[in-house]
């Protein structure tokens, strides 16, 4: 059976016009050994790495579908952890740009990512209220920490101790002991959400930012240290001065004051507040890597910078204060110089944490990152709300430090949403226009080749010849630009209201415009004499006006230029004769105004898209409605036919672009990618490319491939995708924090883990079959009294003629480390005994001990048959693991010895070099002395 109708598939080709998206945070990354030059920013589902010095994009870390919500570079600077909207975390290598490790454990968007000091563990906090600690090296989850009642806003490892501190929107700060994986302290000193926290002063002080204008500071005393100082025991204090204990407990925002202080790992006491200039909530609070500079910002465009002073600096400051106080006291008392009056100076929090300055950026700050160089220079990079990255520099050690803007990344995108797109006639240039600028892009390189300032643009087209462009604006102006010079040639007041639509006439001699002043105006191109140059320049003149009763939303010419379709605010489309402007047809049926429409290349069909979410296909001869299609889940924003066909594209506020067949009324395919509502799209004159713009500030290019698209297969793929999504969403509570089907494992069931479990089951079944065949073969050989050839399984042959048991091991090796645990939990129990027996064999052979020792089961001990297997496994595992540990220990000792040898050798070399250098110097001096003697 041949294909009835063949369509060609359009695929996503590129994302451009975007510098950084709002949901995630900006971070400095180290590339090619340089710090402070490169930044990573979230860009919808990808991560872009920008070179701040050149303003160029140098690396794209490609995501899948979900938007990026969080970034965190590893301490060694080689990797970048990326958190996504669906709760997954991927770790990318900055050298290769590949994401090799994926962690699936959260059910909602990632809100916080932090590495520990060595970069071996990663803590992820999420909107699902959980914190998961991941082992980065082993690529597996360690444990899940449950306790917060709302989204986690920050989670930090404490360097010296195995502790974690976290804050949440549930107004509490929690301390977790990672040895026992329990929360041992909850601080309730806040009345509003805690949006951020940092540890400063060698982790002896905690600073938290909430929804008010103060940063609260808490002193942390670790109990081991208190005991080291040989202070009196806490019980004695409790007994001797109960009056003194009560206020401290009131200040100390902790729950569980009944427990004895020695049961706690640390004590936390509020020491004061630092007042911010901003009155709104803290959006981000962070320190640089050294912990010396503290900075925070609210919902405005000001970053407040503070400096955390060291002990020596505080000491010097207090001595100065003391001197001043003594002088003042002497002057006040008026006594002689001989006796010093007694003075006492109290140290305040402002003495320890000093305000440096405020950095004001060009627009609202969405996120920032700091880097403090050893020379004392502080670099602050900002991701702003208007699709902009700015870098500021200041020296905090100088008095009255002034921030200087070093660079900004602006060229790669518009400051606001793109409202109109057009292709040039040669399919190479793309025009995009927003509220303040027009940009011309090269379609093949995606580079911006022209930027021109304009008013708020609503519609546009290239003038035939592609040397000029015409823009229609919100104020009703027509603006004509020359592309070669980038100059505005002419601006005309065309309409009294917004100019909603422009359409070039098919004979290319003029165009028509429709606006909110209820008029349709016809314009012709003409060449006029330019005062400034001898050549003539292009201009436009109005020829006719068609006055209507309602606002005009869209105008389109029929290809033969005999008819003009006009969409009005009364939900109808009126068709007029172009020559006489007489009324011909009214297309009535939409419940809300028709926002967009297009007429097919042969003039036979007109398709209209409306705010009522429907697309209607009409005949142009009688105005009859051929079909009404429910096209999108929200308003249809743009509609355009593919040239030389009856296929058309629609774009909706539901973030989807759909392709339709106007003859068969079939939905062909959906292009998904945008993360916010789509405003407009443009199809290239040859139909090979589609470009679309969205509220997420990105422009996306879609390309027609040569791959045929069969509708039945497309529907099948859609159903499969829906099934895969439903598998991942199974057994999930509707409300975050709800305790239905509580899960304390770190992983979660995804389609990958289900597929991995199926692969294990297939391997075990193959092993069973092959073992049974082998036994039957032995019986046959015995009966025949000679060796009968054994048929080999083709799967085992494909793997290099391995044994069935080795095939099972290969299957386990092929499963990603991060998915292994969850895929074993999915396995039916009938497969478990076989797997355990096989593991026992492998461990005795000593193959892949590290892999096999990670795998564990819960409901096995109740099965009597498996007790001997488990006992055997226990013995084998312990002996084999100790063997592996001994080997590693021996290797490490060997490496240490080699390191010492190398160091000793290099020292010897160093001294030998120094000696020869000294000899050379002496020789030169003697030579010089000889020369002086001969001269004298």
C-alpha positions in Angstrom: 0.0 0.0 0.0 1.5 3.3 -1.0 1.3 6.4 1.2 -1.9 8.3 0.5 -0.3 11.7 1.1 3.2 12.4 2.0 4.2 15.2 4.4 7.7 16.3 5.3 8.7 16.7 9.0 9.8 20.0 10.4 12.3 19.8 13.3 13.8 22.2 15.8 17.0 23.7 14.3 18.2 26.4 16.7 17.4 28.8 19.6 18.6 32.4 19.2 17.7 35.9 20.2 18.1 34.9 23.9 20.9 35.9 26.2 19.6 34.4 29.5 16.2 33.3 30.7 14.7 34.4 34.0 14.0 31.2 35.9 17.6 30.1 36.7 20.7 31.8 38.1 23.9 33.1 36.5 27.3 31.6 37.6 30.9 32.3 36.8 32.6 29.2 35.2 36.3 28.4 34.7 37.2 27.6 31.1 40.7 27.3 29.7 42.1 28.1 33.1 40.6 31.6 33.2 38.4 32.8 36.0 36.0 35.7 35.9 35.8 35.8 32.1 33.1 33.2 31.3 29.6 32.9 32.7 27.0 30.2 32.3 23.4 31.4 32.0 20.2 29.4 31.7 18.6 29.7 28.2 15.2 27.9 28.2 16.2 24.2 28.2 19.8 24.9 27.3 22.7 26.5 29.2 24.7 29.1 27.2 28.3 30.0 28.2 29.2 33.6 27.3 32.6 35.2 26.9 32.1 38.5 28.7 35.2 40.1 27.1 34.1 39.4 23.5 30.3 39.2 24.1 30.2 35.9 22.2 28.5 32.6 22.9 31.2 30.0 23.1 29.5 26.8 24.4 26.0 25.4 24.5 25.1 22.7 27.0 22.1 21.2 25.4 19.1 20.2 27.4 16.1 18.0 26.5 12.7 19.7 27.0 12.4 21.1 30.5 13.5 24.6 31.4 16.6 25.1 33.5 15.9 26.4 37.0 19.3 26.2 38.8 23.1 26.1 38.1 26.0 25.3 40.3 29.7 24.9 39.2 31.8 22.2 40.8 34.7 23.3 43.1 37.3 22.0 40.6 35.7 24.1 37.9 35.5 21.1 35.5 31.7 20.4 35.8 28.5 22.3 36.0 25.4 20.8 37.8 22.1 21.9 36.1 18.7 21.6 37.7 15.5 21.4 35.6 11.8 22.2 36.0 10.8 18.5 36.2 13.1 17.8 39.1 16.0 16.2 37.2 19.7 17.2 37.7 22.3 16.7 35.0 26.0 17.2 35.4 27.8 18.5 32.3 31.5 18.5 31.6 32.7 22.0 30.7 35.5 20.5 28.6 33.4 18.4 26.3 30.0 20.1 26.8 28.4 16.7 27.3 25.9 15.8 30.1 26.9 12.3 31.1 25.2 12.0 34.6 21.5 12.4 35.2 19.9 12.2 38.7 16.1 11.7 38.9 14.7 12.0 42.4 12.6 15.1 42.7 9.0 15.5 41.6 9.1 19.3 41.1 11.5 22.0 40.0 15.0 22.2 41.5 15.4 25.4 43.6 18.9 24.9 45.0 22.1 23.0 44.1 25.3 23.0 46.2 28.5 20.9 46.1 30.4 20.0 49.2 34.0 21.3 49.6 35.6 18.5 47.7 32.9 18.2 45.0 32.1 14.6 45.8 28.6 15.2 47.0 25.8 17.4 45.7 22.8 18.6 47.6 19.7 19.4 45.6 16.6 21.2 47.1 13.3 21.3 45.3 9.8 22.7 45.3 8.6 19.2 46.4 10.0 20.1 49.9 12.8 17.4 49.9 16.5 17.7 49.9 18.5 14.8 48.3 22.2 14.3 48.7 23.8 12.7 45.6 27.2 10.9 45.4 28.7 12.5 42.2 31.5 10.0 41.9 29.4 6.9 42.2 26.6 8.5 40.2 24.0 7.5 42.7 21.7 9.0 45.4 22.8 8.7 49.0 19.7 9.8 51.0 16.6 11.9 51.0 16.1 14.5 53.8 12.4 15.1 54.6 11.2 17.8 57.0 10.5 21.1 55.2 6.8 21.8 54.7 7.3 24.1 51.7 9.8 24.6 48.9 13.5 24.5 49.9 15.2 27.8 49.1 18.8 27.0 49.9 20.9 24.1 51.2 24.6 24.4 52.2 27.2 21.9 53.4 29.2 22.8 56.5 32.8 22.4 55.6 34.5 21.1 58.6 31.7 18.9 59.9 29.3 16.4 58.3 26.4 18.8 58.6 23.9 20.5 56.2 21.9 23.6 56.8 18.8 24.4 54.8 16.1 27.1 54.5 12.6 27.0 53.1 9.5 29.0 52.4 8.0 27.4 55.5 9.9 30.1 57.5 12.3 27.7 59.2 16.0 26.9 59.0 16.9 23.3 59.6 20.2 21.7 60.6 20.8 18.1 59.4 23.3 15.6 60.8 24.4 13.7 57.6 25.8 10.8 59.6 22.4 9.9 60.9 20.4 11.7 58.1 18.2 13.4 60.6 17.2 17.0 61.4 18.6 17.8 64.9 17.7 21.5 65.1 15.0 23.7 63.7 15.4 27.5 64.0 12.0 29.3 64.1 13.3 32.9 64.6 11.7 34.1 61.3 8.1 35.2 60.7 8.2 35.0 56.9 9.7 32.8 54.2 13.5 32.4 54.4 14.7 33.2 50.9 18.5 32.7 51.4 21.2 31.9 53.9 25.0 32.0 53.9 27.8 30.9 56.3 30.5 33.5 57.0 33.4 34.1 59.5 34.9 30.6 59.2 31.3 29.1 59.5 30.9 30.6 63.0 28.1 32.8 61.7 24.9 32.2 59.8 23.2 35.1 57.9 19.6 34.7 56.7 17.5 36.8 54.4 13.7 36.8 54.7 10.7 38.8 53.3 11.6 42.0 55.3 14.4 44.6 55.1 16.7 43.0 57.6 19.4 40.3 57.3 19.4 38.3 60.5 22.8 37.1 61.9 23.2 34.1 64.1 26.3 32.9 66.1 27.0 29.2 65.8 29.0 27.5 68.5 29.8 23.8 67.9 29.6 21.9 71.2 33.0 20.1 70.7 34.6 23.6 70.8 32.7 24.7 73.9 34.0 21.6 75.7 37.5 22.3 74.5 37.4 25.8 76.1 36.8 24.1 79.5 33.8 26.2 80.3 31.6 25.1 83.2 29.2 22.3 82.3 25.9 23.5 80.9 24.0 21.8 83.7 25.7 23.9 86.3 24.7 27.1 84.4 21.2 25.9 84.2 21.1 25.2 88.0 22.9 28.4 89.1 21.2 31.1 87.1 17.8 30.2 85.7 17.1 33.9 85.1 20.0 34.1 82.7 19.0 31.0 80.7 15.5 32.1 79.8 16.2 35.2 77.6 18.9 33.2 75.7 16.3 30.6 74.8 13.9 33.3 73.7 16.5 34.8 71.4 17.8 31.4 70.2 15.1 30.5 67.7 15.1 26.8 68.2 12.5 24.2 68.9 12.8 21.5 71.5 14.2 23.6 74.4 13.4 20.7 76.7 16.4 18.6 75.5 19.7 19.1 77.3 22.2 21.3 75.5 24.8 18.5 75.4 22.5 16.5 73.2 22.8 19.1 70.5 25.6 19.2 68.1 25.7 23.0 68.1 24.0 26.0 69.6 22.7 28.9 67.6 22.1 32.4 69.0 20.7 35.5 67.3 23.3 38.3 67.5 21.5 41.1 65.6 20.4 42.3 62.2 21.9 44.2 59.3 19.4 46.6 57.8 19.1 46.6 54.0 18.2 49.7 51.9 15.5 47.7 50.0 12.1 47.4 51.7 11.0 44.2 49.8 12.0 40.6 50.1 15.5 39.2 49.7 15.6 37.5 46.3 19.2 36.3 46.4 21.7 36.3 49.2 25.3 35.0 48.5 28.9 35.3 49.3 31.9 35.0 47.1 34.0 31.8 47.3 36.3 33.2 50.0 33.3 34.2 52.2 34.7 37.7 52.6 32.1 39.6 50.5 28.4 39.3 51.2 25.8 40.7 48.7 22.1 40.6 48.4 19.3 42.1 46.3 15.5 42.4 46.3 13.0 42.7 43.5 14.6 46.0 42.3 17.8 46.9 40.4 20.2 47.5 43.4 22.7 45.0 44.7 23.9 45.8 48.3 27.5 44.7 49.0 28.9 44.1 52.5 32.4 43.1 53.6 32.9 40.5 56.4 35.9 41.7 58.4 38.5 39.2 59.7 39.5 38.9 63.4 42.6 41.1 63.0 40.6 43.9 61.2 37.9 43.8 63.9 40.7 44.0 66.6 42.2 47.0 64.9 38.8 48.7 64.6 38.0 48.1 68.2 41.4 49.6 69.3 40.6 52.7 67.3 37.2 53.0 68.8 38.7 52.6 72.3 41.2 55.4 71.6 38.3 57.7 70.5 36.2 56.8 73.5 39.1 57.5 75.9 39.8 60.9 74.2 36.1 61.8 74.5 35.9 60.7 78.1 39.0 62.8 78.9 37.6 65.8 77.2 34.3 65.4 79.0 35.7 64.9 82.5 38.1 67.8 82.1 40.6 66.2 84.4 44.4 66.3 84.0 46.3 63.9 81.9 47.6 61.8 84.8 44.6 59.4 85.2 42.7 57.5 82.5 39.0 57.4 83.0 37.4 53.9 82.7 35.8 53.4 79.3 34.1 50.4 77.8 33.3 49.9 74.1 30.8 47.4 72.9 31.4 45.5 69.6 28.3 45.7 67.4 27.4 43.6 64.4 28.0 46.6 62.2 31.7 46.6 63.3 32.0 43.0 62.0 30.0 43.3 58.8 30.6 46.6 57.0 28.5 48.1 54.2 30.7 48.7 51.1 28.5 50.1 48.4 25.5 49.5 46.2 25.6 48.6 42.6 22.7 49.9 40.5 22.1 48.0 37.2 20.2 48.9 34.0 17.1 46.9 34.9 15.7 44.6 37.6 18.2 42.0 38.8 17.1 38.3 38.4 20.3 36.7 39.7 24.0 37.5 40.3 27.4 35.9 41.0 30.6 37.2 42.6 34.2 36.5 42.2 36.9 38.1 44.5 40.4 38.0 43.0 43.5 37.8 45.2 44.4 41.3 44.1 41.4 42.6 45.9 39.1 43.3 42.9 35.5 42.2 43.1 33.7 41.2 39.9 29.9 41.0 40.0 28.0 39.6 37.0 24.2 40.1 36.7 21.4 38.4 34.7 18.8 41.1 34.3 15.1 40.9 33.7 15.3 42.4 30.2 17.4 39.6 28.5 20.8 41.3 29.4 24.0 40.3 31.2 26.2 43.0 32.8 29.6 42.8 34.5 30.6 45.3 37.2 34.0 45.7 38.9 34.9 47.4 42.2 37.6 47.4 44.8 35.9 46.9 48.2 39.1 47.7 50.2 39.2 51.3 49.0 37.2 53.9 50.9 34.0 55.0 49.0 34.5 52.3 46.4 32.7 53.0 43.1 31.4 50.2 40.9 32.5 50.4 37.2 30.6 48.6 34.4 33.2 46.5 32.6 31.1 44.9 29.9 27.6 43.8 28.9 26.1 41.2 26.6 23.4 42.9 24.5 23.7 42.1 20.9 22.3 38.6 20.9 18.8 39.6 21.8 16.0 42.1 22.2 15.2 43.8 25.6 11.5 42.9 25.3 9.2 40.4 23.5 9.4 40.2 19.7 6.0 41.0 18.3 6.7 40.7 14.6 8.9 38.5 12.3 9.5 38.5 8.5 11.7 36.6 6.0 13.5 38.3 3.1 12.6 37.0 -0.4 15.9 35.1 -0.6 15.2 33.1 2.6 18.5 34.3 4.2 17.6 37.4 6.3 15.1 37.3 9.2 13.7 40.5 10.7 12.5 40.6 14.3 11.1 43.7 15.9 10.2 44.5 19.5 9.2 47.5 21.6 12.4 49.4 21.1 14.5 47.8 18.3 14.6 46.0 15.0 17.2 43.3 14.5 18.2 41.6 11.2 19.6 38.1 11.6 21.5 35.9 9.2 19.4 32.7 9.1 22.3 30.3 8.5 24.8 31.7 11.1 22.1 33.1 13.5 24.3 36.2 13.9 22.7 39.6 14.4 23.8 41.7 11.4 21.9 45.0 12.0 20.2 46.6 15.0 18.0 49.7 14.5 16.1 51.7 17.1 12.3 51.9 16.5 9.0 52.6 18.2 6.8 49.7 19.5 6.6 47.5 16.4 3.5 45.4 15.7 3.9 44.3 12.1 6.6 44.4 9.4 7.7 43.2 5.9 10.7 43.5 3.6 10.3 45.9 0.7 10.8 44.0 -2.7 14.5 44.0 -3.3 15.3 43.3 0.4 17.1 46.6 0.8 14.5 48.4 3.0 12.0 47.3 5.6 8.6 48.8 6.6 7.4 48.7 10.3 4.0 49.4 11.6 3.9 50.7 15.2 1.6 50.9 18.2 1.2 54.6 17.8 0.0 54.2 14.2 3.2 55.2 12.5 4.7 53.7 9.4 8.5 53.6 9.7 10.7 52.9 6.6 14.3 51.8 7.2 17.3 51.4 4.9 19.2 48.2 5.8 22.6 49.2 4.3 22.9 52.3 6.5 20.5 51.2 9.3 18.9 54.7 9.0 15.3 55.7 9.3 14.3 57.0 5.9 10.8 58.1 6.6 8.2 58.1 9.4 4.5 58.7 8.5 1.5 59.1 10.8 -0.6 56.5 9.0 -3.3 55.7 11.5 -4.7 57.4 14.7 -4.6 54.1 16.7 -2.4 51.1 16.7 -1.3 49.9 13.2 -2.2 46.2 13.6 -1.5 44.8 10.2 0.4 45.3 6.9 0.2 43.3 3.7 2.4 43.6 0.6 0.4 43.7 -2.6 1.0 40.7 -5.0 2.2 43.0 -7.8 4.8 44.3 -5.3 4.1 48.0 -6.1 2.5 48.9 -2.9 0.9 47.6 0.3 -2.1 47.9 2.5 -2.4 48.8 6.2 -5.1 48.3 8.8 -5.4 50.0 12.2 -7.4 50.7 15.3 -8.9 53.9 13.7 -11.3 51.7 11.7 -9.6 52.4 8.4 -7.8 50.4 5.7 -5.3 52.5 3.8 -3.7 51.7 0.4 -0.1 52.8 -0.2 2.2 52.9 -3.2 6.0 52.9 -3.3 7.6 55.8 -5.1 11.1 57.2 -5.7 11.6 60.8 -4.4 14.5 63.2 -4.6 16.6 63.1 -1.5 17.8 66.5 -0.3 21.1 65.0 1.2 22.2 63.0 -1.8 21.9 63.2 -5.6 20.3 59.7 -5.8 16.6 59.2 -5.4 15.3 57.4 -2.4 12.3 55.1 -1.7 9.2 56.7 -0.2 5.5 55.7 0.2 2.4 57.7 -0.6 -1.2 57.0 0.3 -3.6 56.4 -2.6 -7.0 55.3 -1.1 -8.8 54.8 2.2 -11.5 52.3 3.0 -13.5 53.4 6.1 -15.2 50.7 8.2 -17.4 50.5 11.3 -15.0 48.5 13.5 -11.3 48.4 14.4 -9.3 46.5 11.8 -7.1 43.7 13.2 -5.7 42.0 10.1 -5.6 42.6 6.3 -4.7 40.2 3.5 -4.7 40.4 -0.3 -5.8 37.5 -2.5 -2.9 36.3 -4.7 -4.6 37.7 -7.9 -5.1 41.1 -6.2 -8.8 41.2 -6.9 -10.0 40.7 -3.4 -9.0 42.1 0.0 -9.9 40.3 3.3 -10.3 42.5 6.4 -10.7 41.1 9.9 -12.7 43.3 12.3 -13.2 43.6 16.0 -16.9 42.4 15.6 -15.6 38.8 15.1 -16.3 38.9 11.4 -14.0 38.9 8.3 -15.2 41.1 5.5 -14.0 40.6 1.9 -13.9 43.5 -0.5 -13.1 44.0 -4.2 -9.8 45.8 -4.5 -10.6 47.9 -7.6 -14.0 49.4 -6.5 -13.7 48.7 -2.7 -17.2 47.2 -2.9 -18.3 44.6 -0.3 -18.2 41.0 -1.5 -18.5 38.5 1.4 -18.8 38.4 5.2 -17.3 35.4 6.9 -19.2 35.0 10.1 -18.9 32.3 12.8 -16.1 33.0 15.3 -17.2 33.8 18.8 -14.2 36.2 19.5 -12.3 38.5 17.1 -10.1 37.0 14.3 -6.5 37.9 15.3 -4.8 36.3 12.2 -5.6 34.9 8.8 -4.0 34.0 5.5 -5.1 33.2 2.0 -3.7 30.2 0.1 -1.4 30.7 -3.0 -4.2 29.8 -5.5 -6.8 32.1 -3.8 -9.2 29.2 -3.2 -9.1 29.0 0.6 -8.9 31.5 3.5 -8.0 30.3 7.0 -8.8 32.4 10.0 -7.5 32.0 13.5 -9.3 33.6 16.5 -9.1 34.3 20.2 -11.8 31.7 20.6 -9.1 29.0 20.0 -10.6 27.9 16.7 -9.3 27.9 13.2 -11.9 28.0 10.4 -11.2 27.2 6.8 -13.4 29.0 4.3 -13.9 28.9 0.5 -13.1 32.3 -1.2 -15.6 31.8 -3.9 -18.9 31.7 -1.8 -17.6 32.3 1.7 -18.8 28.9 2.9 -17.1 27.4 6.0 -15.4 24.2 5.0 -14.3 23.2 8.5 -13.9 24.5 12.0 -10.9 23.1 13.9 -10.4 23.4 17.6 -6.7 24.3 17.1 -5.1 25.4 20.4 -5.8 25.5 24.2 -5.6 29.3 24.1 -5.9 32.2 21.6 -4.5 31.5 18.1 -1.9 34.3 17.7 -0.6 33.7 14.2 -1.5 31.8 11.0 0.4 31.4 7.7 0.1 29.1 4.7 3.2 27.3 3.5 3.9 28.8 0.0 2.7 26.7 -3.0 0.6 24.3 -0.8 -2.6 24.1 1.2 -0.7 23.3 4.4 -0.6 26.1 7.1 1.0 26.7 10.4 -0.7 28.2 13.5 0.9 29.5 16.7 -1.0 29.8 20.0 -0.7 31.1 23.5 -0.6 27.5 24.6 3.1 27.5 23.6 2.6 25.2 20.6 3.0 25.6 16.9 0.8 23.2 14.8 0.8 22.3 11.1 -2.5 21.6 9.4 -3.7 20.3 6.0 -6.5 22.6 4.7 -7.7 20.1 2.2 -8.0 17.0 4.4 -8.6 19.1 7.6 -5.9 17.0 9.3 -3.6 18.0 12.1 -0.1 17.0 10.8 2.4 17.8 13.5 3.0 19.8 16.7 6.3 21.7 17.2 6.9 22.0 20.9 9.8 24.0 22.4 8.7 27.4 23.6 8.1 27.8 27.3 5.8 30.8 27.2 3.0 32.0 24.9 4.0 32.4 21.2 3.4 35.9 19.7 4.2 35.4 16.0 5.8 33.2 13.4 7.0 33.6 9.8 7.4 30.9 7.1 10.2 31.4 4.6 9.2 32.0 0.9 10.5 28.6 -0.1 8.7 26.9 2.8 11.9 25.3 4.2 12.1 27.3 7.4 9.8 28.6 10.1 10.9 31.1 12.7 8.8 31.8 15.9 9.0 34.2 18.8 7.7 33.9 22.3 7.3 35.6 25.7 10.3 33.5 26.9 12.4 36.0 24.8 13.7 33.3 22.5 13.4 33.0 18.7 13.3 29.5 17.4 14.2 28.3 13.9 12.4 25.1 12.6 13.7 23.4 9.5 11.9 21.2 6.9 13.7 17.8 6.6 13.5 15.3 3.8 12.1 12.7 6.2 8.5 11.7 5.3 5.9 12.0 8.0 3.1 9.3 8.2 0.1 10.5 10.2 -0.6 7.0 11.8 3.0 6.8 13.0 2.9 10.3 14.4 -0.3 9.5 16.4 1.4 6.3 17.7 4.4 8.3 18.8 2.2 10.8 20.5 0.4 8.0 22.4 3.8 6.5 23.4 5.0 9.9 24.7 1.7 10.3 26.8 2.2 6.8 28.2 5.8 7.5 29.2 4.7 10.7 30.9 2.0 8.8 32.8 4.5 6.2 34.0 6.7 8.9 35.5 3.7 10.6 37.2 2.3 7.4 38.7 1.6 7.3 42.5 2.4 10.9 43.0 0.5 13.0 45.5 -1.3 16.0 44.1 -0.1 18.3 46.8 3.6 18.8 47.6 4.5 17.5 51.0 1.6 15.1 51.1 2.6 11.8 52.6 0.9 9.3 50.3 3.3 6.5 49.3 6.2 8.0 51.2 9.5 7.4 49.4 12.7 7.5 51.3 14.8 6.2 48.4 16.6 8.9 46.4 15.5 7.8 43.0 12.1 7.9 41.3 10.3 5.8 38.8 10.9 7.0 35.3 10.5 5.4 31.9 14.2 4.8 31.8 14.2 2.8 35.0 11.2 0.8 33.8 13.0 0.0 30.5 16.1 -1.0 32.5 14.1 -3.4 34.6 12.6 -4.9 31.4 16.2 -5.4 30.1 17.2 -7.2 33.3 14.1 -9.4 33.1 14.8 -10.3 29.5 18.4 -11.2 30.4 17.4 -13.4 33.3 14.8 -15.1 31.1 17.4 -15.7 28.4 19.7 -17.1 31.1 17.0 -19.5 32.3 16.2 -20.7 28.8 19.9 -21.2 27.9 20.5 -23.1 31.2 17.5 -25.4 30.5 18.8 -25.9 26.9 22.3 -26.8 28.2 20.9 -29.4 30.6 18.7 -30.9 27.8 21.8 -30.9 25.5 23.8 -32.8 28.1 21.1 -35.4 28.5 21.0 -35.8 24.7 24.8 -36.2 24.5 24.7 -38.8 27.3 21.9 -40.8 25.5 23.7 -40.6 22.1 27.1 -41.4 23.7 28.8 -38.7 21.6 29.1 -34.9 21.5 26.2 -33.3 19.7 26.7 -29.7 18.4 24.9 -27.1 20.6 23.0 -24.3 18.7 24.2 -20.9 20.0 21.7 -18.1 20.8 22.1 -15.3 18.3 22.0 -12.6 21.0 24.9 -14.3 22.8 26.8 -14.5 19.5 26.2 -10.8 18.9 27.9 -10.1 22.3 30.9 -12.1 21.3 29.8 -15.7 22.1 29.7 -15.0 25.9 28.0 -17.3 28.4 24.4 -16.7 29.5 25.5 -15.6 33.0 28.1 -13.2 31.6 25.2 -11.7 29.5 23.2 -11.0 32.6 26.3 -9.2 34.1 26.8 -7.2 30.9 23.1 -6.1 31.1 23.7 -4.8 34.6 26.9 -3.0 33.5 24.8 -1.3 30.7 22.4 0.4 33.2 23.3 3.9 34.3 24.6 4.0 37.8 22.0 6.6 38.8 19.1 4.4 37.6 20.2 1.0 38.9 18.6 1.2 42.4 15.2 2.2 41.1 15.1 -0.3 38.3 15.9 -3.1 40.8 12.9 -2.0 43.0 10.6 -2.4 40.0 11.7 -6.0 39.4 9.1 -8.8 40.1 10.2 -11.0 43.0 10.3 -14.2 40.8 13.5 -12.9 39.2 15.3 -12.1 42.5 16.4 -15.7 43.4 18.1 -16.2 40.0 19.8 -12.8 40.2 21.1 -13.5 43.7 22.5 -16.9 42.8 24.3 -15.3 39.8 25.7 -12.5 42.0 27.1 -15.1 44.3 28.9 -16.8 41.4 30.3 -13.5 40.1 31.6 -12.4 43.5 33.3 -15.8 44.0 35.0 -15.2 40.6 35.9 -11.6 41.8 34.3 -9.9 38.8 32.8 -6.3 39.2 32.8 -6.4 43.0 32.2 -2.6 43.2 29.1 -2.9 41.0 27.5 -5.9 42.6 28.0 -4.7 46.2 25.8 -1.7 45.6 22.8 -3.8 44.8 20.5 -4.6 47.7 16.9 -5.9 48.3 14.5 -5.6 51.2 11.8 -8.4 51.1 14.2 -11.3 50.7 14.8 -12.4 54.3 11.3 -13.9 54.7 12.0 -16.4 51.9 13.4 -19.7 53.4 14.9 -20.9 50.1 17.1 -17.9 49.9 18.6 -18.0 53.4 21.6 -20.1 52.4 22.2 -18.0 49.3 22.1 -14.8 51.4 24.5 -16.3 54.0 26.9 -17.3 51.2 26.6 -13.9 49.6 27.3 -12.2 53.0 30.6 -14.2 53.4 31.7 -13.7 49.8 30.8 -10.1 49.7 32.7 -9.2 52.9 35.9 -11.0 51.9 35.8 -9.7 48.3 35.2 -6.1 49.4 38.0 -6.2 51.9 40.2 -7.6 49.1 39.3 -4.7 46.8 39.9 -2.2 49.6 43.4 -3.7 50.3 44.2 -3.4 46.6 43.1 0.3 46.6 45.0 0.9 49.8 48.2 -0.7 48.4 47.8 1.4 45.2 47.4 4.6 47.2 50.5 3.8 49.3 52.4 3.2 46.1 51.3 6.4 44.6 52.2 8.3 47.8 55.7 6.8 47.7 56.1 7.8 44.0 54.9 11.3 44.8 57.5 11.6 47.6 60.2 10.3 45.2 59.2 12.8 42.6 59.2 15.7 45.2 62.7 14.6 46.5 64.0 14.4 42.9 62.6 17.9 42.0 64.1 19.4 45.2 67.5 17.9 44.3 67.0 19.4 40.8 66.1 22.7 42.3 69.2 22.8 44.5 71.4 21.7 41.6 69.9 24.5 39.5 70.4 27.0 42.3 74.1 25.9 42.8 74.9 26.2 39.1 73.2 29.6 39.0 75.3 30.8 41.9 78.5 29.4 40.2 77.5 31.3 37.1 77.0 34.5 39.0 80.4 34.1 40.8 82.1 33.5 37.4 80.6 36.6 35.9 81.6 38.7 38.9 85.3 37.5 38.8 85.3 38.3 35.0 84.0 41.8 35.7 86.6 42.4 38.5 89.4 41.2 36.1 88.1 43.6 33.5 88.1 46.6 35.9 91.7 45.7 37.0 93.0 45.6 33.5 91.3 48.9 32.7 92.8 50.6 35.8 
